Amino acid sequence: MIHRVSPTEKDPRIMNVSRGGRPPSPAMMIAAPLPDDVSVSFEFFPPKSDAAAETLWNAIKRLEPLNPAYVSVTYGAGGTTRERTHNTVTRIANETAMPPAAHLTCVGATREEVDAVAQSYWDAGVRHIVALRGDPPADASQYVPHPGGYDYASDLVTGLKNIGNFEISVAAYPESHPEAQSAEADLDNLKKKIDAGATRAITQFFFDPEVFLRFLDRARAAGITIPIVPGILPVTNFTQTAKFAKMCGTNVPDWMHALFEGLDEDPESRKLVAASVAAEQCRVLHANGINAFHFYTMNKADLCYAICHVMGVRAPAAFQ
Ligand SMILES: Cc1cc2nc3c(=O)[nH]c(=O)nc-3n(C[C@H](O)[C@H](O)[C@H](O)COP(=O)(O)OP(=O)(O)OC[C@H]3O[C@@H](n4cnc5c(N)ncnc54)[C@H](O)[C@@H]3O)c2cc1C
């Protein structure tokens, strides 16, 4: 059980973001940055075009001075971005001071093919893999393990450990994976991944901090001791995110619908709202003992940079 601070009563910096589906109190208090104990990581996806690559690299360069613990690069469904992920990861390794983490999935490939990708990372000096099962391709209704492939993420973690002593992060689901038979079965699966060698779990995005904190309590009660890092998604396109959230089994609280209501045609206001929501989410989590945060950047720096700034994660003066 982690130490709990009531979001509203004990820490005056925190607004109540989660009670009763109501919009947050307008009496939100702006506070001094959080203490200097916050560690962040950023997730990017590999770019599809030269223009997208420029956007990505602008974001990477902007966020680099914040000194993230690592930055990760996703792997497209069915290995469709194998080359692009590899190129982005190795470029980060070669051209930045940030430790890269390469996402790798089981979908649509034999063990030998997946092992070859992992080996190429090891040979390139990349030592951190985010090991995932992956989602079925868009034309498939359900996940079917590839014949001769790794069936589930736990199998992939075992395979990776046979290749090299990678640092391995895996996925966790505060609201349970949509295919999980039960919340307990999902935690058992997380344990399996840890027993196979994973040393960090990064969560699916969620919006209500209580959802994460309850999950953390359950994980700790089940004997899971590794760091479980909340995945934070600053929401810019609310309509699209709400659809995506449904597919992922992530609940979008009523107060969020209320906050974004009427802003469909107003991207600038949406951005401001998104930054304040995510910053408050992080503040509540921090007040409850969480000090590592993984940001789904969507290859854009501005929101994540601003949220980090609010949290006291700042670039050294030389970069400003
Ligand atoms: C931080 C993060 C990063 C991600 N990055 C990517 C990415 O780069 N590329 C991508 O394609 N997707 C990515 N995803 C999405 C992820 O691939 C999907 O959520 C996928 O459906 C499950 O992956 P997993 O690694 O959690 O799978 P697993 O841990 O293997 O679990 C998947 C499901 O199978 C069940 N299960 C596990 N073992 C068994 C078994 N032996 N028998 C029956 N059922 C079992 C589990 O309970 C669970 O319901 C990411 C998700 C997160 C949270």
The ligand as a Tripos MOL2 file, in Angstrom:
@<TRIPOS>MOLECULE
LIG
   53    58     1     0     0
SMALL
NO_CHARGES

@<TRIPOS>ATOM
      1 C1          3.5460    1.4080  -22.8680 C.3       1 LIG1
      2 C2          2.9310    0.7140  -24.0760 C.ar      1 LIG1
      3 C3          3.6360    0.7290  -25.2790 C.ar      1 LIG1
      4 C4          3.0930    0.0920  -26.4090 C.ar      1 LIG1
      5 N1          3.8040    0.1170  -27.5890 N.ar      1 LIG1
      6 C5          3.3480   -0.5670  -28.6600 C.ar      1 LIG1
      7 C6          4.0950   -0.6280  -29.8790 C.ar      1 LIG1
      8 O1          5.1790   -0.0350  -29.9990 O.2       1 LIG1
      9 N2          3.5990   -1.3480  -30.9150 N.ar      1 LIG1
     10 C7          2.3980   -2.0170  -30.8140 C.ar      1 LIG1
     11 O2          2.0070   -2.6660  -31.7910 O.2       1 LIG1
     12 N3          1.6600   -1.9760  -29.6800 N.ar      1 LIG1
     13 C8          2.1080   -1.2800  -28.6050 C.ar      1 LIG1
     14 N4          1.3630   -1.2510  -27.4550 N.ar      1 LIG1
     15 C9          0.0560   -1.9130  -27.4120 C.3       1 LIG1
     16 C10         0.1550   -3.4060  -27.0250 C.3       1 LIG1
     17 O3          0.8920   -4.0960  -28.0020 O.3       1 LIG1
     18 C11        -1.2590   -3.9490  -26.9370 C.3       1 LIG1
     19 O4         -1.9070   -3.4140  -25.8240 O.3       1 LIG1
     20 C12        -1.3990   -5.4590  -26.9930 C.3       1 LIG1
     21 O5         -2.7720   -5.7810  -27.2230 O.3       1 LIG1
     22 C13        -0.9600   -6.1860  -25.7330 C.3       1 LIG1
     23 O6          0.3910   -6.1540  -25.5880 O.3       1 LIG1
     24 P1          1.0730   -6.6860  -24.2160 P.3       1 LIG1
     25 O7          2.5280   -6.5860  -24.4120 O.co2     1 LIG1
     26 O8          0.4600   -6.0320  -23.0650 O.co2     1 LIG1
     27 O9          0.6140   -8.2110  -24.2970 O.3       1 LIG1
     28 P2          0.6580   -9.4140  -23.2530 P.3       1 LIG1
     29 O10         1.3100   -9.0230  -21.9930 O.co2     1 LIG1
     30 O11         1.1720  -10.5890  -23.9700 O.co2     1 LIG1
     31 O12        -0.8840   -9.6090  -22.9180 O.3       1 LIG1
     32 C14        -1.8870   -9.5160  -23.9290 C.3       1 LIG1
     33 C15        -3.1580  -10.2060  -23.4740 C.3       1 LIG1
     34 O13        -2.9870  -11.6030  -23.5540 O.3       1 LIG1
     35 C16        -3.2550  -12.1980  -22.3020 C.3       1 LIG1
     36 N5         -2.3100  -13.3110  -22.1920 N.ar      1 LIG1
     37 C17        -0.9960  -13.2370  -21.8890 C.ar      1 LIG1
     38 N6         -0.4430  -14.4630  -21.8900 N.ar      1 LIG1
     39 C18        -1.4420  -15.3220  -22.2330 C.ar      1 LIG1
     40 C19        -1.5110  -16.7310  -22.4430 C.ar      1 LIG1
     41 N7         -0.4290  -17.5140  -22.2730 N.pl3     1 LIG1
     42 N8         -2.6780  -17.2650  -22.8100 N.ar      1 LIG1
     43 C20        -3.7730  -16.5010  -22.9940 C.ar      1 LIG1
     44 N9         -3.7760  -15.1470  -22.8110 N.ar      1 LIG1
     45 C21        -2.6300  -14.5780  -22.4300 C.ar      1 LIG1
     46 C22        -3.0460  -11.0910  -21.2860 C.3       1 LIG1
     47 O14        -3.7690  -11.2730  -20.0980 O.3       1 LIG1
     48 C23        -3.5680   -9.8900  -22.0550 C.3       1 LIG1
     49 O15        -4.9660   -9.8050  -22.0140 O.3       1 LIG1
     50 C24         1.8420   -0.5790  -26.3180 C.ar      1 LIG1
     51 C25         1.1360   -0.5700  -25.0990 C.ar      1 LIG1
     52 C26         1.6750    0.0670  -23.9860 C.ar      1 LIG1
     53 C27         0.8900    0.0820  -22.6980 C.3       1 LIG1
@<TRIPOS>BOND
     1     1     2 1
     2     2     3 ar
     3     2    52 ar
     4     3     4 ar
     5     4     5 ar
     6     4    50 ar
     7     5     6 ar
     8     6     7 ar
     9     6    13 1
    10     7     8 2
    11     7     9 ar
    12     9    10 ar
    13    10    11 2
    14    10    12 ar
    15    12    13 ar
    16    13    14 ar
    17    14    15 1
    18    14    50 ar
    19    15    16 1
    20    16    17 1
    21    16    18 1
    22    18    19 1
    23    18    20 1
    24    20    21 1
    25    20    22 1
    26    22    23 1
    27    23    24 1
    28    24    25 2
    29    24    26 1
    30    24    27 1
    31    27    28 1
    32    28    29 2
    33    28    30 1
    34    28    31 1
    35    31    32 1
    36    32    33 1
    37    33    34 1
    38    33    48 1
    39    34    35 1
    40    35    36 1
    41    35    46 1
    42    36    37 ar
    43    36    45 ar
    44    37    38 ar
    45    38    39 ar
    46    39    40 ar
    47    39    45 ar
    48    40    41 1
    49    40    42 ar
    50    42    43 ar
    51    43    44 ar
    52    44    45 ar
    53    46    47 1
    54    46    48 1
    55    48    49 1
    56    50    51 ar
    57    51    52 ar
    58    52    53 1
@<TRIPOS>SUBSTRUCTURE
     1 LIG1         1 GROUP 0 **** ****
